[in-house]
Amino acid sequence: MNTAFPPSSDLLKDQVILVTGAASGIGRATAMLAAQAGARVMLADWSSDTGEALAAELGEKGFEVAFQSCDVSQPGQVQALVDATLQQFGRIDVLVNNTGIPGASRPAHELDPEEFGRVLAVNLQGPFLCARAAIPHFLIQGGGVIVNVASTYGLIGAPRASAYCASKGGVIALTRQLAVDYGPHSVRVNAVAPGYVDTDMSGNRARLPEAQRLAAQQAREANAARQPLGRQAAPTEIARAILFLASPDSSFMTGSIVTVDGGCTATFNYNLA
C-alpha cells in the first residue's frame, strides 16, 4: 500500500484552490497534494495555530499559499474568506468543502437540539455558505469546480450518529442539486464519500488518557477491518480522489458521489466470528 505523497505534477497548474478544514486530516493532505500539483492554495480553518503552521511549512518549500481563519457556519466569516482569496490570488478555480465535525455519539432521543443544530450548521450550512459565496465568481469567470466532502454515513445509517448522518446526507443532496443548477454555467459539483479514515476529526482522541485513546483507536481499526479492504484509509488516499474531481481529468463528471471507502458500502457489514 503506497499512501505517501506523490512527486510534484502539473495536474492543477496555475489553479487557485480554496480548502476548508485545511489544518488537519483530509484537508491538510488535500492542501499539500494540491500545492504539489501546481495550485496556489488558500488554507482555511478555525484553528489559526495549526493553519498558520501549515502555511509556513508549505511556504518554506516554495509553494504559493495563504491562510485565513474561518468558522464556515458564520456567513460573514465565509464571505471574508472568499474576499481574502480573491485579494490574494485574483480568482478561485476550485472550492473544496472539507470542514466537518462528528457531533456527540448518542441516540437521537438523548441528543440536545443545540448539538444537532451545531453539526448541521458546520457540516451542511458550511458547504452551502461557501458555495454561495464562491459561485458568483465562478459565473463571472465562466466556470469553476466544487468538491464536497460527504461521508458513507450520508449514504447509510450508523449507530448513534443522527446529526452526522443527516448532515452528510444533506451534503450529498446539495451536491446533486448544485450540479443541476450550475452545470449549464460550466460549474461542476461533485462529492467524495469517505469511509473509515485514519484521522481524529474532533481531536477528542488526542485529549484522552493514553489507555482510552488506544482503546478508541483499536475499536475504530476493528470496525474498519470488517470491510473488504480490511483497513482504514490514509488521508492522502481521500485527497487523491478530491484532486481527481478538482482537475480537468474529471471534466465530464458533475453531480457524482464517489465513495472512497474500502468497499464499506458494497457489503452488509456482518461479523462472521
The 8 nearest C-alpha neighbors of each residue, nearest first, counted from 0:
[[1, 2, 3, 233, 232, 236, 230, 228],
 [2, 0, 3, 4, 236, 5, 233, 235],
 [3, 1, 235, 0, 233, 236, 4, 234],
 [4, 2, 1, 5, 235, 236, 233, 0],
 [3, 5, 2, 6, 235, 32, 31, 28],
 [6, 4, 3, 7, 32, 35, 8, 2],
 [7, 5, 8, 4, 35, 36, 32, 3],
 [6, 8, 35, 36, 5, 9, 37, 32],
 [9, 7, 36, 10, 35, 6, 37, 11],
 [8, 10, 12, 36, 37, 11, 7, 35],
 [9, 11, 36, 8, 12, 246, 37, 247],
 [12, 10, 38, 37, 36, 14, 9, 246],
 [11, 13, 37, 9, 38, 14, 10, 36],
 [14, 12, 38, 37, 11, 15, 39, 9],
 [15, 13, 38, 11, 12, 92, 39, 16],
 [16, 14, 39, 91, 92, 38, 40, 93],
 [15, 17, 93, 40, 94, 92, 91, 14],
 [16, 18, 41, 94, 40, 95, 93, 42],
 [19, 17, 95, 42, 21, 43, 94, 41],
 [20, 18, 43, 21, 97, 98, 96, 44],
 [19, 21, 98, 44, 26, 97, 22, 43],
 [20, 22, 26, 27, 19, 42, 43, 18],
 [21, 23, 50, 27, 49, 20, 44, 26],
 [24, 22, 27, 21, 26, 25, 20, 28],
 [23, 25, 27, 198, 26, 234, 28, 200],
 [26, 24, 234, 28, 27, 29, 238, 23],
 [27, 25, 21, 29, 20, 28, 24, 23],
 [26, 28, 21, 23, 30, 22, 29, 24],
 [27, 29, 25, 31, 235, 26, 30, 238],
 [30, 28, 238, 26, 32, 27, 31, 33],
 [29, 31, 33, 27, 28, 32, 26, 34],
 [30, 32, 28, 34, 33, 29, 27, 35],
 [31, 33, 35, 29, 34, 30, 36, 28],
 [34, 32, 36, 30, 35, 31, 38, 29],
 [35, 33, 38, 31, 36, 37, 32, 62],
 [34, 36, 7, 32, 33, 37, 31, 8],
 [37, 35, 8, 33, 9, 10, 11, 34],
 [36, 38, 12, 11, 9, 34, 35, 13],
 [39, 37, 14, 34, 11, 12, 13, 33],
 [38, 40, 15, 63, 64, 14, 34, 16],
 [39, 41, 64, 16, 15, 17, 38, 42],
 [42, 40, 17, 65, 64, 66, 16, 18],
 [41, 43, 66, 18, 21, 65, 40, 17],
 [44, 42, 19, 67, 68, 21, 66, 20],
 [45, 43, 20, 68, 46, 69, 21, 19],
 [44, 46, 69, 68, 70, 47, 43, 20],
 [47, 45, 44, 48, 49, 50, 68, 22],
 [46, 48, 50, 49, 68, 51, 45, 44],
 [49, 47, 51, 50, 46, 52, 53, 22],
 [50, 48, 52, 51, 22, 47, 46, 53],
 [51, 49, 22, 47, 53, 52, 48, 46],
 [50, 52, 54, 48, 53, 49, 47, 66],
 [53, 51, 49, 55, 50, 54, 56, 48],
 [54, 52, 56, 50, 55, 51, 57, 49],
 [55, 53, 51, 57, 52, 56, 58, 65],
 [54, 56, 58, 52, 53, 57, 59, 51],
 [57, 55, 53, 59, 54, 58, 52, 60],
 [58, 56, 60, 54, 59, 55, 62, 53],
 [57, 59, 55, 62, 61, 60, 56, 54],
 [58, 60, 56, 57, 61, 55, 62, 54],
 [61, 59, 57, 58, 62, 56, 55, 63],
 [60, 62, 58, 59, 63, 57, 64, 56],
 [63, 61, 58, 57, 60, 64, 34, 39],
 [62, 64, 39, 58, 40, 61, 65, 34],
 [65, 63, 40, 41, 39, 62, 54, 58],
 [64, 66, 41, 54, 42, 40, 67, 63],
 [67, 65, 42, 41, 43, 51, 54, 50],
 [68, 66, 43, 69, 42, 80, 65, 44],
 [67, 69, 44, 45, 43, 47, 66, 46],
 [70, 68, 45, 44, 76, 71, 43, 67],
 [69, 71, 45, 72, 73, 76, 44, 68],
 [72, 70, 125, 73, 77, 69, 121, 76],
 [71, 73, 125, 121, 120, 70, 124, 74],
 [72, 74, 71, 76, 75, 70, 77, 125],
 [75, 73, 77, 76, 78, 128, 72, 71],
 [76, 74, 78, 77, 73, 79, 80, 71],
 [75, 77, 79, 73, 78, 74, 69, 80],
 [78, 76, 80, 74, 79, 75, 71, 129],
 [77, 79, 81, 75, 80, 76, 132, 82],
 [78, 80, 76, 82, 77, 81, 83, 75],
 [81, 79, 77, 83, 78, 82, 76, 84],
 [80, 82, 84, 78, 83, 79, 85, 77],
 [81, 83, 79, 85, 84, 80, 78, 86],
 [84, 82, 86, 80, 81, 85, 79, 87],
 [85, 83, 81, 87, 82, 86, 88, 80],
 [86, 84, 89, 90, 82, 88, 83, 87],
 [85, 87, 83, 84, 89, 88, 82, 90],
 [88, 86, 84, 85, 83, 89, 65, 90],
 [87, 89, 85, 90, 86, 84, 15, 39],
 [88, 90, 85, 86, 87, 84, 91, 15],
 [91, 89, 85, 88, 92, 15, 84, 136],
 [92, 90, 15, 93, 16, 85, 17, 84],
 [91, 93, 143, 15, 14, 16, 144, 90],
 [94, 92, 16, 144, 145, 91, 143, 17],
 [95, 93, 145, 17, 16, 18, 96, 146],
 [94, 96, 18, 146, 97, 147, 145, 17],
 [97, 95, 147, 126, 19, 148, 98, 146],
 [96, 98, 148, 19, 20, 95, 26, 147],
 [99, 97, 20, 19, 96, 122, 100, 121],
 [100, 98, 122, 121, 97, 101, 20, 200],
 [99, 101, 102, 201, 118, 200, 122, 121],
 [102, 100, 163, 201, 103, 99, 200, 118],
 [103, 101, 100, 118, 163, 104, 114, 162],
 [102, 104, 105, 101, 114, 160, 110, 159],
 [103, 105, 159, 160, 102, 106, 158, 101],
 [104, 106, 159, 103, 110, 109, 107, 160],
 [107, 105, 159, 109, 108, 110, 104, 160],
 [106, 108, 110, 109, 161, 105, 159, 160],
 [107, 109, 106, 110, 105, 111, 112, 161],
 [110, 108, 107, 106, 105, 111, 112, 159],
 [111, 109, 107, 108, 105, 112, 106, 114],
 [110, 112, 114, 113, 115, 109, 108, 107],
 [113, 111, 115, 114, 116, 110, 117, 109],
 [112, 114, 116, 111, 115, 117, 110, 118],
 [115, 113, 117, 111, 116, 112, 118, 102],
 [116, 114, 112, 162, 118, 113, 117, 119],
 [115, 117, 113, 119, 114, 118, 120, 112],
 [116, 118, 120, 114, 119, 115, 113, 121],
 [119, 117, 115, 121, 120, 116, 122, 102],
 [118, 120, 123, 122, 116, 166, 117, 121],
 [121, 119, 124, 117, 72, 118, 123, 122],
 [120, 122, 125, 72, 118, 119, 123, 124],
 [123, 121, 99, 119, 125, 166, 118, 120],
 [124, 122, 119, 125, 166, 126, 170, 120],
 [123, 125, 120, 127, 126, 121, 128, 72],
 [126, 124, 71, 72, 121, 128, 123, 127],
 [127, 125, 129, 128, 96, 124, 123, 130],
 [128, 126, 124, 130, 125, 129, 131, 123],
 [129, 127, 131, 125, 130, 126, 124, 132],
 [128, 130, 126, 132, 131, 127, 77, 133],
 [131, 129, 133, 127, 132, 128, 134, 126],
 [130, 132, 128, 129, 134, 133, 127, 135],
 [131, 133, 129, 130, 134, 78, 128, 81],
 [134, 132, 130, 136, 131, 135, 129, 137],
 [133, 135, 137, 136, 131, 130, 132, 138],
 [136, 134, 138, 137, 133, 139, 132, 131],
 [137, 135, 139, 134, 138, 133, 140, 91],
 [138, 136, 134, 142, 140, 143, 135, 139],
 [137, 139, 135, 141, 136, 140, 142, 134],
 [138, 140, 136, 137, 141, 135, 142, 134],
 [141, 139, 137, 138, 142, 136, 143, 90],
 [140, 142, 138, 139, 137, 185, 184, 143],
 [143, 141, 185, 186, 137, 140, 138, 184],
 [144, 142, 186, 92, 137, 93, 187, 185],
 [143, 145, 93, 187, 186, 188, 245, 94],
 [144, 146, 188, 94, 93, 95, 187, 147],
 [147, 145, 95, 189, 190, 188, 96, 94],
 [146, 148, 190, 96, 95, 149, 189, 97],
 [147, 149, 97, 191, 190, 96, 192, 146],
 [148, 150, 192, 167, 191, 170, 147, 190],
 [151, 149, 192, 193, 152, 153, 167, 194],
 [150, 152, 154, 192, 153, 194, 193, 155],
 [153, 151, 150, 164, 155, 154, 156, 157],
 [168, 152, 154, 167, 164, 151, 150, 155],
 [153, 155, 151, 152, 168, 156, 150, 164],
 [156, 154, 152, 153, 151, 157, 164, 264],
 [155, 157, 152, 164, 158, 154, 153, 160],
 [156, 158, 160, 152, 159, 155, 164, 161],
 [159, 157, 160, 156, 106, 161, 104, 105],
 [158, 160, 105, 106, 104, 161, 157, 107],
 [161, 159, 163, 158, 162, 104, 164, 157],
 [162, 160, 164, 163, 107, 165, 159, 106],
 [161, 163, 115, 165, 164, 160, 166, 118],
 [162, 164, 166, 160, 165, 161, 101, 167],
 [165, 163, 153, 152, 161, 167, 166, 162],
 [166, 164, 168, 162, 163, 167, 161, 169],
 [165, 167, 169, 163, 119, 123, 168, 164],
 [166, 168, 153, 170, 149, 169, 164, 165],
 [169, 153, 167, 165, 171, 170, 166, 164],
 [168, 170, 166, 172, 167, 171, 173, 165],
 [169, 171, 167, 173, 168, 172, 123, 149],
 [170, 172, 174, 168, 169, 173, 167, 149],
 [173, 171, 169, 175, 174, 170, 176, 168],
 [172, 174, 170, 176, 171, 175, 169, 177],
 [175, 173, 171, 172, 177, 176, 188, 189],
 [174, 176, 254, 178, 172, 173, 177, 179],
 [175, 177, 173, 179, 178, 174, 172, 180],
 [178, 176, 180, 179, 174, 175, 181, 173],
 [177, 179, 254, 188, 175, 182, 176, 181],
 [180, 178, 176, 177, 182, 181, 175, 254],
 [181, 179, 177, 178, 182, 176, 183, 184],
 [180, 182, 184, 186, 183, 178, 179, 177],
 [181, 183, 186, 185, 184, 178, 179, 187],
 [182, 184, 181, 185, 180, 186, 179, 178],
 [183, 185, 181, 182, 186, 142, 138, 141],
 [186, 184, 142, 182, 183, 187, 141, 181],
 [185, 187, 143, 142, 182, 181, 184, 144],
 [186, 188, 144, 253, 182, 178, 185, 145],
 [187, 189, 145, 178, 253, 254, 144, 146],
 [190, 188, 255, 254, 146, 253, 174, 256],
 [191, 189, 147, 256, 146, 148, 257, 149],
 [190, 192, 257, 148, 256, 258, 149, 193],
 [191, 193, 150, 258, 149, 151, 257, 259],
 [194, 192, 259, 150, 260, 151, 258, 191],
 [193, 195, 260, 151, 196, 259, 150, 192],
 [194, 196, 231, 223, 232, 260, 193, 197],
 [197, 195, 232, 231, 198, 233, 194, 234],
 [196, 198, 233, 231, 232, 234, 195, 199],
 [199, 197, 24, 196, 200, 234, 25, 233],
 [198, 200, 202, 201, 204, 203, 197, 24],
 [201, 199, 202, 198, 100, 101, 24, 99],
 [202, 200, 203, 199, 100, 101, 204, 102],
 [201, 203, 199, 205, 204, 200, 206, 198],
 [202, 204, 201, 206, 205, 207, 199, 200],
 [205, 203, 212, 207, 206, 202, 199, 215],
 [204, 206, 203, 202, 207, 212, 199, 208],
 [207, 205, 203, 204, 208, 202, 212, 209],
 [208, 206, 204, 212, 205, 211, 209, 203],
 [209, 207, 211, 210, 212, 206, 205, 204],
 [208, 210, 212, 211, 213, 207, 214, 205],
 [211, 209, 213, 212, 208, 214, 207, 215],
 [212, 210, 214, 213, 208, 209, 207, 215],
 [211, 213, 209, 215, 204, 207, 214, 210],
 [212, 214, 216, 210, 211, 215, 217, 209],
 [213, 215, 211, 217, 212, 216, 218, 210],
 [216, 214, 218, 212, 213, 217, 211, 219],
 [215, 217, 213, 219, 214, 218, 220, 212],
 [216, 218, 220, 214, 219, 215, 213, 221],
 [219, 217, 221, 215, 216, 220, 214, 222],
 [218, 220, 216, 222, 217, 221, 223, 215],
 [219, 221, 223, 217, 222, 218, 224, 216],
 [222, 220, 224, 218, 219, 223, 217, 225],
 [223, 221, 219, 224, 220, 225, 218, 226],
 [224, 222, 220, 230, 225, 221, 231, 226],
 [223, 225, 229, 230, 221, 222, 226, 220],
 [224, 226, 223, 222, 229, 227, 268, 221],
 [225, 227, 263, 229, 224, 223, 228, 262],
 [228, 226, 262, 229, 261, 225, 263, 224],
 [229, 227, 261, 226, 230, 262, 224, 225],
 [228, 230, 224, 226, 227, 225, 223, 231],
 [231, 229, 224, 223, 228, 232, 220, 226],
 [230, 232, 195, 196, 223, 197, 233, 220],
 [233, 231, 196, 197, 195, 236, 234, 230],
 [232, 234, 235, 236, 197, 196, 2, 231],
 [235, 233, 25, 237, 236, 24, 28, 238],
 [234, 236, 238, 28, 233, 237, 239, 2],
 [237, 235, 239, 234, 238, 233, 232, 2],
 [236, 238, 240, 235, 234, 239, 241, 259],
 [237, 239, 29, 235, 241, 240, 236, 28],
 [238, 240, 242, 241, 236, 237, 235, 243],
 [241, 239, 243, 237, 238, 242, 244, 236],
 [242, 240, 238, 244, 239, 243, 245, 237],
 [241, 243, 245, 239, 244, 240, 246, 238],
 [242, 244, 240, 246, 245, 241, 239, 249],
 [245, 243, 241, 242, 249, 246, 240, 146],
 [246, 244, 242, 243, 241, 144, 93, 146],
 [245, 247, 243, 248, 244, 242, 249, 11],
 [246, 248, 250, 249, 245, 243, 244, 10],
 [247, 249, 246, 250, 243, 244, 245, 251],
 [250, 248, 247, 244, 252, 251, 246, 243],
 [249, 251, 247, 248, 252, 246, 187, 244],
 [252, 250, 249, 253, 248, 187, 247, 244],
 [253, 251, 249, 250, 255, 254, 187, 189],
 [252, 254, 187, 188, 255, 189, 178, 251],
 [253, 255, 175, 178, 189, 188, 174, 256],
 [256, 254, 189, 253, 257, 190, 252, 175],
 [255, 257, 190, 191, 189, 258, 192, 254],
 [258, 256, 191, 192, 255, 190, 259, 189],
 [257, 259, 192, 260, 191, 193, 256, 151],
 [260, 258, 193, 192, 261, 194, 257, 237],
 [259, 261, 194, 193, 262, 263, 258, 195],
 [260, 262, 228, 263, 227, 259, 226, 194],
 [261, 263, 265, 227, 260, 264, 226, 228],
 [264, 262, 226, 260, 265, 261, 266, 194],
 [263, 265, 266, 262, 151, 260, 267, 155],
 [266, 264, 262, 263, 267, 227, 226, 261],
 [267, 265, 264, 268, 263, 262, 226, 227],
 [266, 268, 269, 265, 264, 263, 226, 270],
 [269, 267, 266, 225, 226, 270, 263, 264],
 [270, 268, 267, 271, 225, 266, 272, 226],
 [269, 271, 272, 268, 225, 267, 222, 226],
 [272, 270, 269, 225, 268, 267, 226, 224],
 [271, 270, 269, 225, 268, 221, 224, 222]]
